[in-house]
């Protein structure tokens, strides 16, 4: 049974209307009535065949105003790069011993993992643990590189990874309800522009089909992403 707070927020939204970006953001903030700082998310349906490898949408973005969340970064690096990783702000740093500890405990207390190319074969033993959570380092998400400092600093500054799911949808946080409407709009437009540039050549028909934005426990609001 939906809460009274959700039911009240739902009455603010005309479910048959497609709002402009500016209208939708203002309404989303108004409908975000939880006592904590709710995330604001984009849910986008895209015109791809998710079963075809050449139509996968996967990338990274540094939003103009970040997402309002500080990520815990784990850096899997060789011994001579551990000092660089710590100086860049990594929360957890290590090599083979760290991998063995995580494999033994089966617990993860970080939000993103980065690694040097040399560590990737050794990380294979954590694939079953990290893979399903989307935490396995990958060159496509700028989380595998010999430049340890750059990777970590970008993640700490709010770099976000995104990819389509198996139903051709993308779900991405682009701010918090504590952000101003202008900050949320700038972040959303930056995200949409990035996604538009990533349209696969083999994708036919309408690429960005429909979009909804919502706060964590707020109602979905249909938005005209071309407005």
Secondary structure, DSSP 8 states (H G I E B T S, - for coil): ---HHHHHHHTTS-TT--B-HHHHHHHHHHH--SSS--EEEEEEEE-S-TTSGGG--EEEEE-TT--S----EEEE--GGGHHHHHHHT-SEEESHHHHHHHHHH-----SEEEE-HHHHHHHGGGHHHHGGGT-S--GGGT-B-S-HHHHHHHHHTTEEEEE--TTSEEEEEEEETTS-HHHHHHHHHHHHHHHHHT--TT--S-SEEEEEEEETTS--EEB-TT-
